[in-house]
Amino acid sequence: MLMKAVGKNLREQSSELLRKMIVYTGATVLFVMVLNAAGVSVGALLGAAGVLGIAVGIASQASLSNIISGLFLVSERFFEIGDVVKIGDHTGSVQSIDLLSIKLRTFDNLLIRIPNQQLIEKDFLNVTRFAIRRMDINVTVSPQYDVERVLEALRSIADGVPQVLDEPEPLCIASEFGENGLNVRLGVWFERSNYVVVRNAVFARMQQVFKERGIPIRTRTVTIDGNAAKLREGSPLT
């Protein structure tokens, strides 16, 4: 009845957390009522429970911290059940948000439990929060090649991949002269569900275009998710 009255307008993780709190509280109240009906001195038990509770509370400070952290996480609404998040070295979809921890299912089908307190103390990344993402590929070419010729080749690469979005339009820019030559950048926007397709297609198209035009390159890929980025440097393409 409480869930129907209160939980119908809540998000899935808030509703699940509220349901568990109601169940635990209701079970405790019911247990006390059964003892009272059976003639057991509830007052004496509560006194003993109070002393025991102090000892347990001292020993379970980490659990209490996780519970409080879980409430903050739910109120912050940074992620929902089903979102793909990256926490430290772990990446996976959120399976559940509990009082003490969240559980992630990794892409190789492993279940990972992460205490809520760690999420409060560390930065973590929501990969699927927004509908579109951008992948940047930094390319180094010899300074002897014409800049406009290289930028035109990058535009041709983006135009040759159907899954690359026209709006926002692809980014083709000469960034700087580095130690090994001229650094240019290709940035393509795509729907998040097309990540693997776009990544493979862009690299295949890049290899084809630069081979046809005789431009040897080195690449560095930057996948942008919010304010975080991942770098991966590749070998020369000839």
Secondary structure in CASP SS format (residue, H / E / C, confidence):
PFRMAT SS
TARGET T0000
AUTHOR 0000-0000-0000
METHOD secondary structure of the structure
MODEL  1
M C 1.00
L H 1.00
M H 1.00
K H 1.00
A H 1.00
V H 1.00
G H 1.00
K H 1.00
N H 1.00
L C 1.00
R C 1.00
E H 1.00
Q H 1.00
S H 1.00
S H 1.00
E H 1.00
L H 1.00
L H 1.00
R H 1.00
K H 1.00
M H 1.00
I H 1.00
V H 1.00
Y H 1.00
T H 1.00
G H 1.00
A H 1.00
T H 1.00
V H 1.00
L H 1.00
F H 1.00
V H 1.00
M H 1.00
V H 1.00
L H 1.00
N H 1.00
A H 1.00
A C 1.00
G C 1.00
V C 1.00
S C 1.00
V H 1.00
G H 1.00
A H 1.00
L H 1.00
L H 1.00
G H 1.00
A H 1.00
A H 1.00
G H 1.00
V H 1.00
L H 1.00
G H 1.00
I H 1.00
A H 1.00
V H 1.00
G H 1.00
I H 1.00
A H 1.00
S C 1.00
Q H 1.00
A H 1.00
S H 1.00
L H 1.00
S H 1.00
N H 1.00
I H 1.00
I H 1.00
S H 1.00
G H 1.00
L H 1.00
F H 1.00
L H 1.00
V H 1.00
S H 1.00
E H 1.00
R C 1.00
F C 1.00
F C 1.00
E C 1.00
I C 1.00
G C 1.00
D C 1.00
V E 1.00
V E 1.00
K E 1.00
I E 1.00
G C 1.00
D C 1.00
H E 1.00
T E 1.00
G E 1.00
S E 1.00
V E 1.00
Q E 1.00
S E 1.00
I E 1.00
D C 1.00
L C 1.00
L C 1.00
S E 1.00
I E 1.00
K E 1.00
L E 1.00
R E 1.00
T E 1.00
F C 1.00
D C 1.00
N C 1.00
L C 1.00
L E 1.00
I E 1.00
R E 1.00
I E 1.00
P E 1.00
N H 1.00
Q H 1.00
Q H 1.00
L H 1.00
I H 1.00
E H 1.00
K C 1.00
D C 1.00
F E 1.00
L E 1.00
N E 1.00
V C 1.00
T C 1.00
R C 1.00
F C 1.00
A C 1.00
I E 1.00
R E 1.00
R E 1.00
M E 1.00
D E 1.00
I E 1.00
N E 1.00
V E 1.00
T E 1.00
V E 1.00
S C 1.00
P C 1.00
Q C 1.00
Y C 1.00
D C 1.00
V H 1.00
E H 1.00
R H 1.00
V H 1.00
L H 1.00
E H 1.00
A H 1.00
L H 1.00
R H 1.00
S H 1.00
I H 1.00
A H 1.00
D H 1.00
G C 1.00
V C 1.00
P C 1.00
Q C 1.00
V C 1.00
L C 1.00
D C 1.00
E C 1.00
P C 1.00
E C 1.00
P C 1.00
L E 1.00
C E 1.00
I E 1.00
A E 1.00
S E 1.00
E E 1.00
F E 1.00
G E 1.00
E C 1.00
N C 1.00
G E 1.00
L E 1.00
N E 1.00
V E 1.00
R E 1.00
L E 1.00
G E 1.00
V E 1.00
W E 1.00
F E 1.00
E E 1.00
R H 1.00
S H 1.00
N H 1.00
Y H 1.00
V H 1.00
V H 1.00
V H 1.00
R H 1.00
N H 1.00
A H 1.00
V H 1.00
F H 1.00
A H 1.00
R H 1.00
M H 1.00
Q H 1.00
Q H 1.00
V H 1.00
F H 1.00
K H 1.00
E H 1.00
R C 1.00
G C 1.00
I C 1.00
P C 1.00
I E 1.00
R E 1.00
T E 1.00
R E 1.00
T E 1.00
V E 1.00
T E 1.00
I E 1.00
D E 1.00
G C 1.00
N C 1.00
A E 1.00
A E 1.00
K E 1.00
L E 1.00
R E 1.00
E E 1.00
G C 1.00
S C 1.00
P C 1.00
L E 1.00
T C 1.00
END
